[in-house]
Amino acid sequence: MSLTPQQNIEAFIALIKHQPSVFLDENRVDLEQQIDKFPEDVESLSDAISAWCRKYPDIRKALSQKRKSLFGSASGNDRGQKESIPKPQPEDFRTDIKNQIRESFRETTKEQKPPKSNK
């Protein structure tokens, strides 16, 4: 089964949301710097995400697993229901990625900081 560019983007957003620990600090900084340079149209954005992930084998592997878990067992019957849901506008995907980066990476960074001591 071949995934659509939209599914690739959705899997990437889900990866950021549910597995932010896969992204090391250097990956996060790079992604935050690159995201504004990513194209807005769905197909090009999906290609840009795939190209970016190729630089980081652990992220690429995690994204592949996320795609399989989200879309690997989808049957043809599921498609009819999904098509009735309004599709996000292409420019929304990049915004969704940025928002998820801010939310997930901020929370992960907080978790990694040692607790303050009141000495």
N, C-alpha and C positions, 0 to 999 in steps of 0.2 A: 504494500500500500504506500503510495507516494503522498507525502504531506503537502498541504498548500502553504504558501508563504505566510498566510495569516496564522495557521496552526504553529508554524515555527516561531513566530513572534509571540504568540500566546504562551507557548512552552517556555520561552526565554523569560517572559514576565513572571510566570509561575516559579521558575527556578530562582529568580531574584527574591521573590516573595517568600518561598517556602524553604529555600536552602541557601541563605545568604552567606553561610560559613564556607561555601565552595569558593567564594571570591576572596582572594587574599587582598591585603591593603593595596598592593601595587596594581592589581587587577581593577579594583574599585576606582582608584585614581585615574587609570587609563580609560576606563569606561565612562566615567564622568566627564573627562576631557573630550572623548570621541563622540558622545551621544549627540551633541549639537551638530556635528558634521555628518551624521547619518542622514540619508535621504528620507523624505516623508512618504513616498509612494510605497505601498505594501511590498511589492516584489523586490524593489531595490533595498528597502530596509531589511527584509529577510536575508538578502544576500550579504548586506553589510554586517549583520549580526553573525552570520555563519563565518564570514572572513575574520571578524574580530575573535571569535571563539577558536579559530584555528591556531591563533598565537598562544592559546592557553589550553593544553591537552586535558587537564582535569575538568575545566569548565565545559569543554567540548563533549567529553564523555558524560558528564552530568546532564548536559542539555539533551544528548541523545537518549539517555535513560528517561528523562522527563517527558520527551516526545512520545516514547513508547508507552509510558504509563498513562499519559493523557489520551493518546490517539491510537495506540497500537491495537486495541481490542474494539475499536468503534465498528459497529456494524452498519450496513446500509440503512437499516431502519432508523438509526439515530439521526441520520443526516436530515431527514424531513423536519424534525423538530427544531434542529439548530438553524435551518434556513428561515424559519418564521421569526427568529429573533433578529431585530435590526442589527445590521453589521456596523461596527464602529467605523467612523470616518478615518481615512488613512493618517491624517495628521494627529489623530487621537492616540495612535500606537506609540509614537515617540514620546508624547506627553505622559502616557501611562508608564512607560519604561522609566522616565525621569522621576515621576512621583514614587514609583516602587523603589527605585535606587535610594531616594532620600529617606523613605520610610524604613526599609529593611536594613540598609547599611548603617543608619543612625542608631537603630536598636542594637545591632550587632556590636557596634563600636562601644555603646554604653555597657553592654554585657562584658566586654573585654577589659574595661577599666577597673582597676582595683577599687574596692570600697573606700570611702573617705573615713579616716579615723579622727576621732574627736579628742586628740591628746593635747 
